[in-house]
Amino acid sequence: MSIRAALVFTLALLTGIGAGVLSAVGGSPPTQCVLCGAAAFGLAVPFFDRLIAGTGPGDP
């Protein structure tokens, strides 16, 4: 695993944990907190991948 991939997955994992914790603090049931964290993780991976790569949607 490259350093870039490790950084992307670490940032996405922290995002997912943060979203799950914030949902729990907001009073959501535990299953909904897990789903919120998983969704945040899934959306954060391509976001951080593109952010770290520094390429736009039209760049090769």
C-alpha positions as CSV (number, residue, x, y, z in Angstrom):
1,M,0.0,0.0,0.0
2,S,1.4,3.4,-0.9
3,I,1.7,6.3,1.4
4,R,-0.9,8.2,-0.6
5,A,-3.5,5.3,-0.3
6,A,-2.8,5.0,3.5
7,L,-3.3,8.7,3.9
8,V,-6.6,8.7,1.9
9,F,-8.0,5.7,3.9
10,T,-6.9,7.2,7.2
11,L,-8.6,10.5,6.5
12,A,-11.7,8.7,5.3
13,L,-11.7,6.5,8.4
14,L,-11.4,9.6,10.7
15,T,-14.3,11.2,8.7
16,G,-16.5,8.2,9.2
17,I,-15.8,7.9,12.9
18,G,-16.4,11.6,13.3
19,A,-19.8,11.4,11.5
20,G,-20.8,8.3,13.6
21,V,-19.8,10.0,16.8
22,L,-21.7,13.2,15.9
23,S,-24.8,11.2,15.1
24,A,-24.5,9.4,18.5
25,V,-24.2,12.7,20.3
26,G,-27.2,13.9,18.4
27,G,-29.3,11.0,19.8
28,S,-29.6,8.7,16.8
29,P,-29.9,4.9,17.4
30,P,-26.6,3.0,17.1
31,T,-27.5,1.3,13.8
32,Q,-28.2,4.7,12.2
33,C,-24.9,6.0,13.6
34,V,-23.0,3.1,12.0
35,L,-24.8,3.7,8.7
36,C,-24.0,7.4,8.8
37,G,-20.3,6.7,9.5
38,A,-20.1,4.1,6.7
39,A,-21.7,6.5,4.2
40,A,-19.4,9.3,5.2
41,F,-16.4,6.9,4.8
42,G,-17.6,5.9,1.4
43,L,-18.0,9.5,0.2
44,A,-14.7,10.6,1.8
45,V,-12.5,8.1,-0.1
46,P,-13.0,9.6,-3.6
47,F,-13.1,13.1,-2.1
48,F,-9.7,12.8,-0.4
49,D,-8.3,10.8,-3.3
50,R,-9.1,13.6,-5.7
51,L,-8.0,16.3,-3.2
52,I,-4.6,14.7,-2.6
53,A,-4.0,13.9,-6.3
54,G,-4.7,17.6,-7.2
55,T,-6.6,16.7,-10.4
56,G,-9.9,18.0,-11.6
57,P,-12.7,16.0,-13.3
58,G,-11.5,16.9,-16.7
59,D,-7.8,16.3,-16.1
60,P,-6.2,13.1,-17.5
